[in-house]
Amino acid sequence: MNDSCLKLKRAEHALEQLRSECLRSGKKMAVSQLAKMSGADRKYFYGHLNTPNAELRLRWKRLSDEVKKFNHSLLSSAQAAEVDQLSIKD
């Protein structure tokens, strides 16, 4: 397994750790946090790595998309909770 694949595996593991931490705290996830935890350059998460392997670039990009999706779902659930609290006060 080459270095890029190992970095990707570390990043995938770090994503799961960060996701659970953010679920507990209610805070949003950031690509920079994920990059720091995994020891990978932030540019990888945007598909900017020097490799002819298109599948590898897409897998890195998917991690960034997972961060966006998580933050969007966190925002949606927070808005739903706010609506519930408003209806209780009425």
N, C-alpha and C positions, 0 to 999 in steps of 0.2 A: 504494500500500500504506500503510495507516495505522500509527500508532505501536505499537498493540497487536500487530499482526502482525509488525512488525519485532522487537519485544521477544521474541516467541515464537520467531522464527527464531534469534535470538541464544541463547536458552535451549536450543533443540534442539541447536545447535552446541556449546554449553558442556557439555551432557549427554554428548555423544560424547567430548569432550576429558577430562572428569572420569572417565568410564567407563574409558578407556584408562589414565589415571593410577592409578586404584584397582586395576585389574587388575595393573599392574606392582608396586604397593606391597603389595597384599593388604589394604588398608584399606577400610573401609566408606564409602559415599557419604552425603552429607547434603544435604537440600533447602537448608539455609542456605548451603552451599558453592556449590551450583548457582545460587542467587539472587545471590550475590556475584559469581560469574564472569560472569553474564549481565546484571547491572545491573538486575534486576527485583526487585520486592517479593516477599518470601516468601509473602504471602497469595495471590498469583496461582496458586501451585502447589497450593493447596488449593481452587481454584475461586472465590475471593473477589475478583472484579474487577467493576468497575462497567460492565457492558456488557449489552445485551439479546441479544447473540450467544451463544446456548447452545453452539454448536459450538466457539467460541473458548474458552469456559470449560472444556469437556470436554478440549480439546487441552492446556490448561495442567494440568489434573488428571491427564491421562495421563502427563505428565512426572514428577509426584510418584509415580505408581504404578510407573513404570519404575525410580525410585530404590529403592523398596521391593522390587521384584522382583529387582533386581541384588543388593541386600544379602542377600536370602533365598538366592539362588543361591550367593553367596560363602560364606555360613554353611554351606550344605549341602555344598559342596565341601571346606570346612575340616573338617567333621565326618567326611566320607568319608576324608580323608587321615589323620585321627587314628585311625580304625578300622584302616586299613591299617598304620599304625605299631604299633598294639597287636598285631595278628596276627603281625607280623614278630618281635616280642619273645618271643612264646609259644613 
